[in-house]
């Protein structure tokens, strides 16, 4: 009985997989962009939060860049812009 239930579950999951994989994302109108480059970390965070609160972008993050001076790392602000 367990094998039949497992087989039916697997069959049901594979039947719905193509529909789920081809579904349009909820935020299809967003575009991934590098908004700012070479920022100090605290400024990157501040700009990211400000842009999200003002409705300029949705999800955002800061990524480390290759700094010219390792003592002063810099970050790029990436966001899904509306």
N, C-alpha and C positions, 0 to 999 in steps of 0.2 A: 504494500500500500504506500509506503514512504517513497519508493522508487517512482511510482505513478504520479504522486504529488510533485516530486522534484522534476519529473519530466514535463508535467503540465505547466509548472512555474517557469521552467526554462523556455518552453515554447511560447508562453504568453509574453515573457520578457523580450524575446527576440522578435516577436511580431510587432511590438510597439517601439522597438529601438530605432528603426528608420524614421518614424514620425517625430520622435523626440529629437533626433540628431539634425533633422532638417527644419526644425522650428525656428522662426525668426526671433532674435534676441529682443528682450523687452525694450532696450534702449538702442535700437538700430540707428537712431538719428545722432548718436554721439560719435565723435571722431577723436582718435588718439593723437595727441600732439605733445611735443616738447614745448612747454609754455615759456619757461625761463631757463637760462643756462648759467653755470658757474656761480651759484649763490652759496653764501654761508648757510649752515644747516638750520639755524633758528629763523632766518629770513625765508628759506624755502618752506618751512612748516607754516610760518605766518601767512605767506602768500597763498599757499594751498588751502588753508582754512578759510581765508578771506574770500577767495574765488568760489569756494563751495557755498559759503553762506550767502554770497551775492548772486548765486545762481548762474555763474559763468561756466562751471563744469560740475560733473558728478564726481566720480571716483578720481582720486589724485594720489601721487606718491612722489617722494624724493629719491633719486638714485645718485650714488656717489660717482664722481667723475675722476679722471686721471689728473690729479692736481699738478701744477707746475712746481709748487712748493709743498712737500708732504706735511709740513707743519700746519698748513692752512688748507684742509680739504674743502672741496667745493661739491655742490650738488645740483643736479638738473631737476626741475619740476615738470613732471609728466601728468597729464590729465586727459580724461575723456570729456572734450569740450562740446557743448551744445551747439 
